Amino acid sequence: MDVQVFIVGVLFAAALFYVGRIVYRMFRPKPGAGGCASGCGKCGADFSKIGETARIHAN
Protein backbone atom coordinates (compact mmCIF):
# COMPACT_ATOMS: atom_id res chain seq x y z
CA MET A 1 0.00 0.00 0.00
CA ASP A 2 2.81 2.45 0.79
CA VAL A 3 4.38 2.03 -2.65
CA GLN A 4 1.04 2.82 -4.30
CA VAL A 5 0.65 6.01 -2.26
CA PHE A 6 4.20 7.03 -3.17
CA ILE A 7 3.57 6.45 -6.90
CA VAL A 8 0.31 8.42 -6.77
CA GLY A 9 2.09 11.23 -4.92
CA VAL A 10 4.86 11.38 -7.51
CA LEU A 11 2.33 11.41 -10.36
CA PHE A 12 0.31 14.14 -8.63
CA ALA A 13 3.43 16.26 -8.09
CA ALA A 14 4.42 15.79 -11.74
CA ALA A 15 0.94 16.87 -12.86
CA LEU A 16 1.09 19.98 -10.65
CA PHE A 17 4.51 20.85 -12.06
CA TYR A 18 3.24 20.41 -15.62
CA VAL A 19 0.16 22.61 -15.12
CA GLY A 20 2.19 25.21 -13.19
CA ARG A 21 4.72 25.37 -16.01
CA ILE A 22 1.97 25.93 -18.57
CA VAL A 23 0.47 28.75 -16.49
CA TYR A 24 3.89 30.31 -15.90
CA ARG A 25 4.78 30.25 -19.59
CA MET A 26 1.40 31.76 -20.46
CA PHE A 27 2.05 34.89 -18.40
CA ARG A 28 5.81 35.22 -18.93
CA PRO A 29 6.77 37.71 -21.65
CA LYS A 30 8.55 36.11 -24.55
CA PRO A 31 11.90 37.56 -25.62
CA GLY A 32 11.68 39.58 -28.81
CA ALA A 33 7.90 39.80 -28.62
CA GLY A 34 5.98 42.69 -30.12
CA GLY A 35 4.61 45.65 -28.24
CA CYS A 36 1.22 44.20 -27.36
CA ALA A 37 0.32 42.59 -24.06
CA SER A 38 -0.35 39.16 -25.50
CA GLY A 39 3.32 38.66 -26.30
CA CYS A 40 2.63 36.67 -29.44
CA GLY A 41 5.20 38.66 -31.43
CA LYS A 42 2.95 39.18 -34.45
CA CYS A 43 2.43 42.89 -34.05
CA GLY A 44 5.00 45.56 -33.45
CA ALA A 45 2.53 48.26 -32.46
CA ASP A 46 3.91 51.38 -30.81
CA PHE A 47 1.43 52.60 -28.22
CA SER A 48 3.61 55.45 -26.94
CA LYS A 49 1.94 58.07 -29.19
CA ILE A 50 -1.66 56.90 -28.84
CA GLY A 51 -2.69 59.88 -26.69
CA GLU A 52 -1.23 62.36 -29.18
CA THR A 53 -2.99 60.64 -32.08
CA ALA A 54 -6.31 60.67 -30.19
CA ARG A 55 -6.03 64.42 -29.58
CA ILE A 56 -5.28 65.08 -33.25
CA HIS A 57 -8.33 63.10 -34.39
CA ALA A 58 -10.55 64.67 -31.74
CA ASN A 59 -10.10 68.15 -33.22
N, C-alpha and C positions, 0 to 999 in steps of 0.2 A: 504493500500500500504506500509506503514512503517513497518508493521510486516513482510511482505514478504521480504523486503530488509534486515531486520535484520536476518531472517532465512537463506537467501542466503549467507549473510556475515558470519554467524556462520559456515555454511557448507563449505564455501570456506576456512575459517581459519582452520577448522578441516582437510580438504584435504591437505592444505599446511603443516600442522604439520605432517601428516602421511607421505607424500613424503619426507619431510626434515628428519624425523626419519629414514626412509629407507636409504637415502643417507648417513646420519651420521653413521649408523651402518655398512654400506658397507666399509667405510674407517677407522673406529676405529679398532685398533688391539684387538684381542680377548685374554683374559687371558689364559695362558697355551698353546698358539698356537706354532706351529713349527717355524723353523728358516726362512722360506721363506716369501716373501712379501705378498703373498695372505692371509695369516693368517688362512688358513683352518685347520691347525693342523694335517694334514695327514703326512707331512714329517718333519723329524727332522734334516735336512741337516745342516752341519756345513760349512759355507762358509769362515771361518777365514783362512784356509790354502789353498785356491784355487790358490793363486799366487805361492806358493811354489810347489804345485803339477804341475802347468803349466810349471814351469822352469825345473822340473825333466823330464817331458815328452818331452820337447823341445830338450833336449840333446841327 
